[in-house]
Amino acid sequence: MIPVGTPIVSDRTRRRCLGAGLVGGVAFLYGLVLGDSTRAWQSLLVNFLFFGGLAQAGVVISAIMQVTSSRWGRALKRTSEATSAFLPISFVLLLVLLAGAPSWMPWVHEPVESKQAWLNIPFLVIRQVLAALLLGGLSLLYVRHSLRPDIGQLDESGEHPAVGASQRVIAGWRGLAEERDASQRAQDRLAPAILIAYGWVFTLVAFDFFMSLDARWFSTLAGGFYFIGNLFIGFAFLAVIAVWSRERLQLTEYIGSHQLHDVGKLLFGFCILWAYLFWSQYLVIWYGDLAEETEFIYHRMHGAWAPVAWTVFAMAFVIPFVVLLSRGVKTNPRGLTTIALVSFAGMWLERFILVSPSLWHGAGVPLGLIEVLVTLGTAGLFGWSYTTFLQTFPVLPLADPRLAPASAHPMARDLH
């Protein structure tokens, strides 16, 4: 295992990530001031929904492991939690979007009388900021409790003395045995709270940031569809990280082919669940045939948007479903990484098609340089924050009583 503080990626790569973030910020400002402000805002919104959702999904996946007392993925728990490093940046993006809401929210200039009690700027800002602080605070507190015994164990043994942020995490250290028990109790309490808050907060995000863009359309399933999609993205990311961790982070002792198989099965399951929720929503709208409901779907499945819609369906469901039927692909590092990346890209397009047709009223699909640069910028900031977390803190939950070598998995023999 790579020692704490050892570069996870080169300094040059991290500088490139920050550089990409700067370029993305400049592209966004250029779009606002000199270019097409609608495209600038919708690009920022799409990437907030995608990368902000991914940042929270990593913590939720860790919380699911804690609630279910799972052992198979314990070695991946910390690399999953590392997405939380992007949460402060995601909160800043939220504040920017809220500050500019009068410029891009259609209902500000075309209010819907029956929804004015909900769709007004002051209430939007209050509920979104409070919800983000609630879920973000719970998530960061949970990650702190997860990290504390691992950092303290390394500090107590002298293997890696805690400095900086690590030192603050273990302030008031009371000894490994007591801290390990306290950590598990705290995580057991916080994990269910995070799961409940996640469903509530991200339902609000879905209602406010893509359903309200077409103020006459409504779907009670939009929230579930969005937050389940985030978990799909989270497992696609975790599949890529699981393969990367085996080699780059030297975790082959803890991440074997059976762990890849389990992540692949979860990715397979969530691609089916995403498609099921899409079909559940589509069927009711099609059967009801109400103008205020069908317009949202019709606009995305006809004209210039139709190829994008079919591409999303192929990349997020058809290809992963067909390929992941193979057990061999799920246990093959290259195969699993490829299909996870396909799903990952497909879900970015899904976020794009949820948002952009409601804001963009020009000809064609607004997918050009500004969208690419803002996306690369947000991805760069995500990559920088993620690798910063892994370089600062232990990459394995060393003090977790459920952590075990890959060979301890009951299916390990069958998969070799």
TORKOL-4160 file (C-alpha; in steps of 0.2 Angstrom, whole numbers, padded with zeros to 4 digits, m for minus):
416
<pt num="1" X="0000" Y="0000" Z="0000"/>
<pt num="2" X="0006" Y="0018" Z="m0004"/>
<pt num="3" X="0011" Y="0027" Z="0012"/>
<pt num="4" X="0001" Y="0042" Z="0017"/>
<pt num="5" X="0007" Y="0058" Z="0009"/>
<pt num="6" X="0015" Y="0049" Z="m0006"/>
<pt num="7" X="0009" Y="0057" Z="m0023"/>
<pt num="8" X="m0006" Y="0047" Z="m0030"/>
<pt num="9" X="m0003" Y="0055" Z="m0046"/>
<pt num="10" X="0011" Y="0066" Z="m0052"/>
<pt num="11" X="0012" Y="0085" Z="m0047"/>
<pt num="12" X="0011" Y="0089" Z="m0066"/>
<pt num="13" X="m0005" Y="0080" Z="m0067"/>
<pt num="14" X="m0012" Y="0089" Z="m0052"/>
<pt num="15" X="m0007" Y="0106" Z="m0060"/>
<pt num="16" X="m0015" Y="0101" Z="m0076"/>
<pt num="17" X="m0031" Y="0097" Z="m0066"/>
<pt num="18" X="m0030" Y="0115" Z="m0058"/>
<pt num="19" X="m0026" Y="0122" Z="m0075"/>
<pt num="20" X="m0042" Y="0114" Z="m0082"/>
<pt num="21" X="m0052" Y="0121" Z="m0068"/>
<pt num="22" X="m0045" Y="0138" Z="m0072"/>
<pt num="23" X="m0049" Y="0136" Z="m0091"/>
<pt num="24" X="m0066" Y="0130" Z="m0087"/>
<pt num="25" X="m0069" Y="0145" Z="m0076"/>
<pt num="26" X="m0063" Y="0157" Z="m0089"/>
<pt num="27" X="m0074" Y="0149" Z="m0102"/>
<pt num="28" X="m0089" Y="0151" Z="m0091"/>
<pt num="29" X="m0086" Y="0169" Z="m0088"/>
<pt num="30" X="m0082" Y="0172" Z="m0107"/>
<pt num="31" X="m0099" Y="0164" Z="m0111"/>
<pt num="32" X="m0108" Y="0175" Z="m0098"/>
<pt num="33" X="m0100" Y="0192" Z="m0104"/>
<pt num="34" X="m0096" Y="0190" Z="m0122"/>
<pt num="35" X="m0104" Y="0173" Z="m0128"/>
<pt num="36" X="m0120" Y="0165" Z="m0126"/>
<pt num="37" X="m0125" Y="0166" Z="m0107"/>
<pt num="38" X="m0138" Y="0153" Z="m0109"/>
<pt num="39" X="m0125" Y="0140" Z="m0114"/>
<pt num="40" X="m0114" Y="0146" Z="m0100"/>
<pt num="41" X="m0127" Y="0143" Z="m0087"/>
<pt num="42" X="m0133" Y="0127" Z="m0093"/>
<pt num="43" X="m0116" Y="0120" Z="m0095"/>
<pt num="44" X="m0112" Y="0125" Z="m0077"/>
<pt num="45" X="m0129" Y="0117" Z="m0071"/>
<pt num="46" X="m0126" Y="0101" Z="m0080"/>
<pt num="47" X="m0109" Y="0099" Z="m0072"/>
<pt num="48" X="m0116" Y="0104" Z="m0055"/>
<pt num="49" X="m0129" Y="0090" Z="m0056"/>
<pt num="50" X="m0116" Y="0077" Z="m0063"/>
<pt num="51" X="m0101" Y="0080" Z="m0052"/>
<pt num="52" X="m0110" Y="0086" Z="m0037"/>
<pt num="53" X="m0121" Y="0071" Z="m0038"/>
<pt num="54" X="m0105" Y="0060" Z="m0040"/>
<pt num="55" X="m0097" Y="0068" Z="m0025"/>
<pt num="56" X="m0112" Y="0064" Z="m0014"/>
<pt num="57" X="m0114" Y="0047" Z="m0021"/>
<pt num="58" X="m0097" Y="0041" Z="m0015"/>
<pt num="59" X="m0102" Y="0045" Z="0003"/>
<pt num="60" X="m0119" Y="0037" Z="0001"/>
<pt num="61" X="m0111" Y="0021" Z="m0006"/>
<pt num="62" X="m0099" Y="0021" Z="0010"/>
<pt num="63" X="m0115" Y="0023" Z="0021"/>
<pt num="64" X="m0123" Y="0009" Z="0012"/>
<pt num="65" X="m0108" Y="m0002" Z="0016"/>
<pt num="66" X="m0109" Y="0003" Z="0034"/>
<pt num="67" X="m0128" Y="0000" Z="0036"/>
<pt num="68" X="m0127" Y="m0017" Z="0028"/>
<pt num="69" X="m0111" Y="m0022" Z="0037"/>
<pt num="70" X="m0104" Y="m0027" Z="0021"/>
<pt num="71" X="m0086" Y="m0035" Z="0020"/>
<pt num="72" X="m0083" Y="m0037" Z="0002"/>
<pt num="73" X="m0080" Y="m0019" Z="m0002"/>
<pt num="74" X="m0072" Y="m0013" Z="0014"/>
<pt num="75" X="m0056" Y="m0010" Z="0005"/>
<pt num="76" X="m0065" Y="0002" Z="m0007"/>
<pt num="77" X="m0074" Y="0012" Z="0007"/>
<pt num="78" X="m0060" Y="0025" Z="0008"/>
<pt num="79" X="m0058" Y="0028" Z="m0011"/>
<pt num="80" X="m0077" Y="0030" Z="m0011"/>
<pt num="81" X="m0077" Y="0042" Z="0003"/>
<pt num="82" X="m0064" Y="0052" Z="m0006"/>
<pt num="83" X="m0077" Y="0060" Z="m0017"/>
<pt num="84" X="m0082" Y="0070" Z="m0002"/>
<pt num="85" X="m0067" Y="0082" Z="m0005"/>
<pt num="86" X="m0077" Y="0089" Z="m0020"/>
<pt num="87" X="m0092" Y="0094" Z="m0009"/>
<pt num="88" X="m0086" Y="0111" Z="m0004"/>
<pt num="89" X="m0083" Y="0115" Z="m0022"/>
<pt num="90" X="m0100" Y="0109" Z="m0027"/>
<pt num="91" X="m0107" Y="0120" Z="m0013"/>
<pt num="92" X="m0098" Y="0135" Z="m0022"/>
<pt num="93" X="m0105" Y="0130" Z="m0039"/>
<pt num="94" X="m0123" Y="0129" Z="m0030"/>
<pt num="95" X="m0120" Y="0147" Z="m0024"/>
<pt num="96" X="m0115" Y="0153" Z="m0041"/>
<pt num="97" X="m0130" Y="0145" Z="m0049"/>
<pt num="98" X="m0142" Y="0152" Z="m0036"/>
<pt num="99" X="m0134" Y="0170" Z="m0038"/>
<pt num="100" X="m0137" Y="0169" Z="m0056"/>
<pt num="101" X="m0154" Y="0161" Z="m0055"/>
<pt num="102" X="m0164" Y="0176" Z="m0062"/>
<pt num="103" X="m0154" Y="0175" Z="m0077"/>
<pt num="104" X="m0157" Y="0157" Z="m0082"/>
<pt num="105" X="m0172" Y="0151" Z="m0073"/>
<pt num="106" X="m0187" Y="0152" Z="m0085"/>
<pt num="107" X="m0200" Y="0154" Z="m0072"/>
<pt num="108" X="m0193" Y="0170" Z="m0065"/>
<pt num="109" X="m0199" Y="0179" Z="m0081"/>
<pt num="110" X="m0213" Y="0168" Z="m0085"/>
<pt num="111" X="m0221" Y="0163" Z="m0068"/>
<pt num="112" X="m0233" Y="0150" Z="m0066"/>
<pt num="113" X="m0247" Y="0156" Z="m0055"/>
<pt num="114" X="m0251" Y="0140" Z="m0047"/>
<pt num="115" X="m0233" Y="0136" Z="m0042"/>
<pt num="116" X="m0227" Y="0154" Z="m0036"/>
<pt num="117" X="m0228" Y="0149" Z="m0018"/>
<pt num="118" X="m0214" Y="0136" Z="m0022"/>
<pt num="119" X="m0205" Y="0144" Z="m0037"/>
<pt num="120" X="m0199" Y="0160" Z="m0031"/>
<pt num="121" X="m0181" Y="0165" Z="m0029"/>
<pt num="122" X="m0180" Y="0168" Z="m0010"/>
<pt num="123" X="m0188" Y="0151" Z="m0005"/>
<pt num="124" X="m0177" Y="0143" Z="m0019"/>
<pt num="125" X="m0161" Y="0150" Z="m0011"/>
<pt num="126" X="m0166" Y="0146" Z="0007"/>
<pt num="127" X="m0171" Y="0128" Z="0004"/>
<pt num="128" X="m0156" Y="0124" Z="m0007"/>
<pt num="129" X="m0143" Y="0131" Z="0004"/>
<pt num="130" X="m0150" Y="0124" Z="0020"/>
<pt num="131" X="m0152" Y="0107" Z="0012"/>
<pt num="132" X="m0135" Y="0107" Z="0005"/>
<pt num="133" X="m0128" Y="0112" Z="0022"/>
<pt num="134" X="m0137" Y="0098" Z="0031"/>
<pt num="135" X="m0132" Y="0084" Z="0019"/>
<pt num="136" X="m0115" Y="0091" Z="0017"/>
<pt num="137" X="m0112" Y="0093" Z="0035"/>
<pt num="138" X="m0118" Y="0075" Z="0039"/>
<pt num="139" X="m0107" Y="0068" Z="0025"/>
<pt num="140" X="m0091" Y="0077" Z="0031"/>
<pt num="141" X="m0094" Y="0072" Z="0049"/>
<pt num="142" X="m0097" Y="0054" Z="0044"/>
<pt num="143" X="m0081" Y="0054" Z="0034"/>
<pt num="144" X="m0071" Y="0062" Z="0048"/>
<pt num="145" X="m0077" Y="0048" Z="0060"/>
<pt num="146" X="m0072" Y="0036" Z="0047"/>
<pt num="147" X="m0054" Y="0043" Z="0045"/>
<pt num="148" X="m0051" Y="0047" Z="0064"/>
<pt num="149" X="m0046" Y="0029" Z="0070"/>
<pt num="150" X="m0035" Y="0026" Z="0054"/>
<pt num="151" X="m0025" Y="0042" Z="0056"/>
<pt num="152" X="m0024" Y="0040" Z="0075"/>
<pt num="153" X="m0017" Y="0022" Z="0073"/>
<pt num="154" X="m0003" Y="0028" Z="0061"/>
<pt num="155" X="0001" Y="0042" Z="0072"/>
<pt num="156" X="0001" Y="0032" Z="0088"/>
<pt num="157" X="0012" Y="0019" Z="0080"/>
<pt num="158" X="0024" Y="0032" Z="0073"/>
<pt num="159" X="0022" Y="0025" Z="0056"/>
<pt num="160" X="0016" Y="0042" Z="0049"/>
<pt num="161" X="0014" Y="0056" Z="0062"/>
<pt num="162" X="m0002" Y="0066" Z="0059"/>
<pt num="163" X="0001" Y="0084" Z="0052"/>
<pt num="164" X="m0010" Y="0098" Z="0046"/>
<pt num="165" X="m0028" Y="0092" Z="0042"/>
<pt num="166" X="m0024" Y="0075" Z="0049"/>
<pt num="167" X="m0019" Y="0082" Z="0065"/>
<pt num="168" X="m0035" Y="0092" Z="0067"/>
<pt num="169" X="m0045" Y="0076" Z="0063"/>
<pt num="170" X="m0038" Y="0067" Z="0078"/>
<pt num="171" X="m0038" Y="0081" Z="0091"/>
<pt num="172" X="m0042" Y="0074" Z="0108"/>
<pt num="173" X="m0036" Y="0056" Z="0104"/>
<pt num="174" X="m0041" Y="0044" Z="0117"/>
<pt num="175" X="m0032" Y="0028" Z="0112"/>
<pt num="176" X="m0035" Y="0016" Z="0097"/>
<pt num="177" X="m0047" Y="0004" Z="0106"/>
<pt num="178" X="m0059" Y="0017" Z="0112"/>
<pt num="179" X="m0058" Y="0027" Z="0096"/>
<pt num="180" X="m0061" Y="0012" Z="0085"/>
<pt num="181" X="m0077" Y="0008" Z="0094"/>
<pt num="182" X="m0082" Y="0026" Z="0095"/>
<pt num="183" X="m0079" Y="0028" Z="0076"/>
<pt num="184" X="m0090" Y="0013" Z="0072"/>
<pt num="185" X="m0104" Y="0019" Z="0084"/>
<pt num="186" X="m0104" Y="0036" Z="0076"/>
<pt num="187" X="m0104" Y="0029" Z="0058"/>
<pt num="188" X="m0118" Y="0017" Z="0063"/>
<pt num="189" X="m0129" Y="0032" Z="0068"/>
<pt num="190" X="m0124" Y="0044" Z="0054"/>
<pt num="191" X="m0126" Y="0032" Z="0040"/>
<pt num="192" X="m0145" Y="0030" Z="0041"/>
<pt num="193" X="m0147" Y="0049" Z="0043"/>
<pt num="194" X="m0136" Y="0052" Z="0027"/>
<pt num="195" X="m0147" Y="0039" Z="0017"/>
<pt num="196" X="m0163" Y="0048" Z="0022"/>
<pt num="197" X="m0156" Y="0065" Z="0020"/>
<pt num="198" X="m0149" Y="0060" Z="0003"/>
<pt num="199" X="m0166" Y="0055" Z="m0004"/>
<pt num="200" X="m0174" Y="0071" Z="0002"/>
<pt num="201" X="m0161" Y="0083" Z="m0003"/>
<pt num="202" X="m0158" Y="0076" Z="m0020"/>
<pt num="203" X="m0177" Y="0075" Z="m0023"/>
<pt num="204" X="m0177" Y="0094" Z="m0020"/>
<pt num="205" X="m0162" Y="0096" Z="m0032"/>
<pt num="206" X="m0171" Y="0087" Z="m0046"/>
<pt num="207" X="m0187" Y="0097" Z="m0043"/>
<pt num="208" X="m0178" Y="0114" Z="m0043"/>
<pt num="209" X="m0164" Y="0111" Z="m0056"/>
<pt num="210" X="m0172" Y="0102" Z="m0070"/>
<pt num="211" X="m0190" Y="0099" Z="m0067"/>
<pt num="212" X="m0194" Y="0117" Z="m0064"/>
<pt num="213" X="m0185" Y="0122" Z="m0080"/>
<pt num="214" X="m0201" Y="0117" Z="m0089"/>
<pt num="215" X="m0212" Y="0124" Z="m0076"/>
<pt num="216" X="m0228" Y="0116" Z="m0082"/>
<pt num="217" X="m0221" Y="0099" Z="m0082"/>
<pt num="218" X="m0221" Y="0088" Z="m0066"/>
<pt num="219" X="m0216" Y="0071" Z="m0061"/>
<pt num="220" X="m0217" Y="0064" Z="m0044"/>
<pt num="221" X="m0203" Y="0051" Z="m0050"/>
<pt num="222" X="m0191" Y="0064" Z="m0055"/>
<pt num="223" X="m0182" Y="0065" Z="m0038"/>
<pt num="224" X="m0180" Y="0046" Z="m0037"/>
<pt num="225" X="m0174" Y="0045" Z="m0055"/>
<pt num="226" X="m0161" Y="0058" Z="m0052"/>
<pt num="227" X="m0154" Y="0051" Z="m0036"/>
<pt num="228" X="m0154" Y="0033" Z="m0042"/>
<pt num="229" X="m0144" Y="0040" Z="m0057"/>
<pt num="230" X="m0131" Y="0047" Z="m0046"/>
<pt num="231" X="m0128" Y="0030" Z="m0038"/>
<pt num="232" X="m0127" Y="0023" Z="m0055"/>
<pt num="233" X="m0113" Y="0036" Z="m0059"/>
<pt num="234" X="m0105" Y="0032" Z="m0042"/>
<pt num="235" X="m0104" Y="0013" Z="m0045"/>
<pt num="236" X="m0097" Y="0017" Z="m0063"/>
<pt num="237" X="m0084" Y="0028" Z="m0055"/>
<pt num="238" X="m0080" Y="0015" Z="m0041"/>
<pt num="239" X="m0077" Y="0002" Z="m0054"/>
<pt num="240" X="m0064" Y="0012" Z="m0063"/>
<pt num="241" X="m0056" Y="0017" Z="m0046"/>
<pt num="242" X="m0056" Y="m0002" Z="m0040"/>
<pt num="243" X="m0046" Y="m0007" Z="m0055"/>
<pt num="244" X="m0035" Y="0009" Z="m0054"/>
<pt num="245" X="m0032" Y="0005" Z="m0035"/>
<pt num="246" X="m0026" Y="m0012" Z="m0038"/>
<pt num="247" X="m0011" Y="m0006" Z="m0047"/>
<pt num="248" X="m0008" Y="0012" Z="m0044"/>
<pt num="249" X="m0012" Y="0011" Z="m0025"/>
<pt num="250" X="m0004" Y="m0006" Z="m0023"/>
<pt num="251" X="m0020" Y="m0014" Z="m0016"/>
<pt num="252" X="m0020" Y="m0030" Z="m0025"/>
<pt num="253" X="m0019" Y="m0039" Z="m0008"/>
<pt num="254" X="m0036" Y="m0031" Z="m0003"/>
<pt num="255" X="m0044" Y="m0029" Z="m0020"/>
<pt num="256" X="m0046" Y="m0046" Z="m0030"/>
<pt num="257" X="m0056" Y="m0052" Z="m0045"/>
<pt num="258" X="m0071" Y="m0055" Z="m0033"/>
<pt num="259" X="m0072" Y="m0037" Z="m0028"/>
<pt num="260" X="m0072" Y="m0032" Z="m0046"/>
<pt num="261" X="m0085" Y="m0045" Z="m0049"/>
<pt num="262" X="m0096" Y="m0038" Z="m0035"/>
<pt num="263" X="m0094" Y="m0020" Z="m0041"/>
<pt num="264" X="m0098" Y="m0026" Z="m0059"/>
<pt num="265" X="m0114" Y="m0034" Z="m0052"/>
<pt num="266" X="m0119" Y="m0018" Z="m0044"/>
<pt num="267" X="m0116" Y="m0008" Z="m0059"/>
<pt num="268" X="m0126" Y="m0020" Z="m0069"/>
<pt num="269" X="m0140" Y="m0019" Z="m0056"/>
<pt num="270" X="m0141" Y="0000" Z="m0056"/>
<pt num="271" X="m0141" Y="0001" Z="m0075"/>
<pt num="272" X="m0157" Y="m0010" Z="m0075"/>
<pt num="273" X="m0164" Y="0001" Z="m0060"/>
<pt num="274" X="m0161" Y="0017" Z="m0070"/>
<pt num="275" X="m0169" Y="0010" Z="m0085"/>
<pt num="276" X="m0184" Y="0003" Z="m0075"/>
<pt num="277" X="m0187" Y="0021" Z="m0067"/>
<pt num="278" X="m0185" Y="0029" Z="m0084"/>
<pt num="279" X="m0198" Y="0016" Z="m0091"/>
<pt num="280" X="m0210" Y="0019" Z="m0076"/>
<pt num="281" X="m0210" Y="0038" Z="m0079"/>
<pt num="282" X="m0211" Y="0036" Z="m0098"/>
<pt num="283" X="m0225" Y="0024" Z="m0098"/>
<pt num="284" X="m0237" Y="0034" Z="m0087"/>
<pt num="285" X="m0234" Y="0050" Z="m0097"/>
<pt num="286" X="m0237" Y="0041" Z="m0113"/>
<pt num="287" X="m0253" Y="0032" Z="m0107"/>
<pt num="288" X="m0259" Y="0048" Z="m0099"/>
<pt num="289" X="m0256" Y="0058" Z="m0115"/>
<pt num="290" X="m0258" Y="0075" Z="m0106"/>
<pt num="291" X="m0250" Y="0090" Z="m0116"/>
<pt num="292" X="m0241" Y="0097" Z="m0100"/>
<pt num="293" X="m0233" Y="0080" Z="m0098"/>
<pt num="294" X="m0229" Y="0074" Z="m0115"/>
<pt num="295" X="m0221" Y="0090" Z="m0121"/>
<pt num="296" X="m0206" Y="0086" Z="m0110"/>
<pt num="297" X="m0203" Y="0069" Z="m0117"/>
<pt num="298" X="m0208" Y="0073" Z="m0135"/>
<pt num="299" X="m0195" Y="0087" Z="m0136"/>
<pt num="300" X="m0181" Y="0076" Z="m0131"/>
<pt num="301" X="m0186" Y="0061" Z="m0142"/>
<pt num="302" X="m0189" Y="0071" Z="m0159"/>
<pt num="303" X="m0179" Y="0082" Z="m0170"/>
<pt num="304" X="m0161" Y="0087" Z="m0166"/>
<pt num="305" X="m0162" Y="0079" Z="m0149"/>
<pt num="306" X="m0167" Y="0062" Z="m0154"/>
<pt num="307" X="m0149" Y="0055" Z="m0158"/>
<pt num="308" X="m0144" Y="0062" Z="m0141"/>
<pt num="309" X="m0158" Y="0053" Z="m0132"/>
<pt num="310" X="m0155" Y="0036" Z="m0141"/>
<pt num="311" X="m0136" Y="0038" Z="m0137"/>
<pt num="312" X="m0140" Y="0040" Z="m0119"/>
<pt num="313" X="m0151" Y="0025" Z="m0119"/>
<pt num="314" X="m0138" Y="0014" Z="m0128"/>
<pt num="315" X="m0123" Y="0020" Z="m0117"/>
<pt num="316" X="m0132" Y="0020" Z="m0100"/>
<pt num="317" X="m0143" Y="0004" Z="m0102"/>
<pt num="318" X="m0141" Y="m0006" Z="m0118"/>
<pt num="319" X="m0122" Y="m0008" Z="m0119"/>
<pt num="320" X="m0119" Y="m0010" Z="m0100"/>
<pt num="321" X="m0134" Y="m0023" Z="m0099"/>
<pt num="322" X="m0128" Y="m0034" Z="m0114"/>
<pt num="323" X="m0109" Y="m0033" Z="m0110"/>
<pt num="324" X="m0111" Y="m0036" Z="m0091"/>
<pt num="325" X="m0121" Y="m0051" Z="m0093"/>
<pt num="326" X="m0104" Y="m0059" Z="m0095"/>
<pt num="327" X="m0095" Y="m0064" Z="m0079"/>
<pt num="328" X="m0079" Y="m0063" Z="m0088"/>
<pt num="329" X="m0081" Y="m0045" Z="m0091"/>
<pt num="330" X="m0085" Y="m0041" Z="m0073"/>
<pt num="331" X="m0069" Y="m0049" Z="m0067"/>
<pt num="332" X="m0058" Y="m0042" Z="m0081"/>
<pt num="333" X="m0050" Y="m0026" Z="m0076"/>
<pt num="334" X="m0049" Y="m0019" Z="m0094"/>
<pt num="335" X="m0067" Y="m0025" Z="m0098"/>
<pt num="336" X="m0074" Y="m0018" Z="m0082"/>
<pt num="337" X="m0066" Y="m0001" Z="m0084"/>
<pt num="338" X="m0071" Y="0001" Z="m0102"/>
<pt num="339" X="m0089" Y="m0003" Z="m0099"/>
<pt num="340" X="m0089" Y="0008" Z="m0083"/>
<pt num="341" X="m0082" Y="0023" Z="m0093"/>
<pt num="342" X="m0096" Y="0020" Z="m0106"/>
<pt num="343" X="m0109" Y="0021" Z="m0093"/>
<pt num="344" X="m0101" Y="0036" Z="m0085"/>
<pt num="345" X="m0101" Y="0046" Z="m0101"/>
<pt num="346" X="m0118" Y="0041" Z="m0105"/>
<pt num="347" X="m0125" Y="0047" Z="m0089"/>
<pt num="348" X="m0116" Y="0064" Z="m0092"/>
<pt num="349" X="m0126" Y="0065" Z="m0108"/>
<pt num="350" X="m0142" Y="0060" Z="m0098"/>
<pt num="351" X="m0139" Y="0075" Z="m0087"/>
<pt num="352" X="m0136" Y="0086" Z="m0102"/>
<pt num="353" X="m0152" Y="0081" Z="m0110"/>
<pt num="354" X="m0162" Y="0083" Z="m0094"/>
<pt num="355" X="m0157" Y="0101" Z="m0093"/>
<pt num="356" X="m0152" Y="0109" Z="m0110"/>
<pt num="357" X="m0168" Y="0106" Z="m0120"/>
<pt num="358" X="m0178" Y="0116" Z="m0107"/>
<pt num="359" X="m0166" Y="0131" Z="m0108"/>
<pt num="360" X="m0160" Y="0131" Z="m0126"/>
<pt num="361" X="m0172" Y="0137" Z="m0139"/>
<pt num="362" X="m0160" Y="0138" Z="m0154"/>
<pt num="363" X="m0157" Y="0126" Z="m0169"/>
<pt num="364" X="m0147" Y="0110" Z="m0166"/>
<pt num="365" X="m0139" Y="0104" Z="m0150"/>
<pt num="366" X="m0129" Y="0116" Z="m0140"/>
<pt num="367" X="m0114" Y="0105" Z="m0138"/>
<pt num="368" X="m0098" Y="0114" Z="m0143"/>
<pt num="369" X="m0082" Y="0122" Z="m0136"/>
<pt num="370" X="m0090" Y="0131" Z="m0121"/>
<pt num="371" X="m0098" Y="0115" Z="m0115"/>
<pt num="372" X="m0082" Y="0105" Z="m0117"/>
<pt num="373" X="m0072" Y="0117" Z="m0108"/>
<pt num="374" X="m0084" Y="0120" Z="m0093"/>
<pt num="375" X="m0085" Y="0101" Z="m0092"/>
<pt num="376" X="m0066" Y="0098" Z="m0092"/>
<pt num="377" X="m0064" Y="0112" Z="m0079"/>
<pt num="378" X="m0076" Y="0104" Z="m0067"/>
<pt num="379" X="m0069" Y="0087" Z="m0070"/>
<pt num="380" X="m0052" Y="0095" Z="m0067"/>
<pt num="381" X="m0057" Y="0102" Z="m0050"/>
<pt num="382" X="m0065" Y="0085" Z="m0046"/>
<pt num="383" X="m0049" Y="0076" Z="m0050"/>
<pt num="384" X="m0038" Y="0088" Z="m0040"/>
<pt num="385" X="m0049" Y="0087" Z="m0024"/>
<pt num="386" X="m0051" Y="0068" Z="m0026"/>
<pt num="387" X="m0032" Y="0065" Z="m0027"/>
<pt num="388" X="m0029" Y="0078" Z="m0013"/>
<pt num="389" X="m0039" Y="0068" Z="m0002"/>
<pt num="390" X="m0031" Y="0051" Z="m0006"/>
<pt num="391" X="m0013" Y="0059" Z="m0004"/>
<pt num="392" X="m0018" Y="0067" Z="0013"/>
<pt num="393" X="m0027" Y="0052" Z="0022"/>
<pt num="394" X="m0025" Y="0033" Z="0022"/>
<pt num="395" X="m0032" Y="0025" Z="0007"/>
<pt num="396" X="m0038" Y="0010" Z="0017"/>
<pt num="397" X="m0049" Y="0010" Z="0032"/>
<pt num="398" X="m0035" Y="0001" Z="0043"/>
<pt num="399" X="m0044" Y="0002" Z="0059"/>
<pt num="400" X="m0061" Y="m0005" Z="0052"/>
<pt num="401" X="m0065" Y="m0022" Z="0060"/>
<pt num="402" X="m0073" Y="m0028" Z="0044"/>
<pt num="403" X="m0057" Y="m0025" Z="0033"/>
<pt num="404" X="m0050" Y="m0041" Z="0027"/>
<pt num="405" X="m0038" Y="m0047" Z="0013"/>
<pt num="406" X="m0046" Y="m0052" Z="m0004"/>
<pt num="407" X="m0042" Y="m0070" Z="m0001"/>
<pt num="408" X="m0055" Y="m0070" Z="0014"/>
<pt num="409" X="m0069" Y="m0067" Z="0002"/>
<pt num="410" X="m0080" Y="m0083" Z="0002"/>
<pt num="411" X="m0080" Y="m0083" Z="m0018"/>
<pt num="412" X="m0062" Y="m0080" Z="m0020"/>
<pt num="413" X="m0058" Y="m0098" Z="m0024"/>
<pt num="414" X="m0071" Y="m0099" Z="m0037"/>
<pt num="415" X="m0066" Y="m0084" Z="m0046"/>
<pt num="416" X="m0048" Y="m0089" Z="m0048"/>
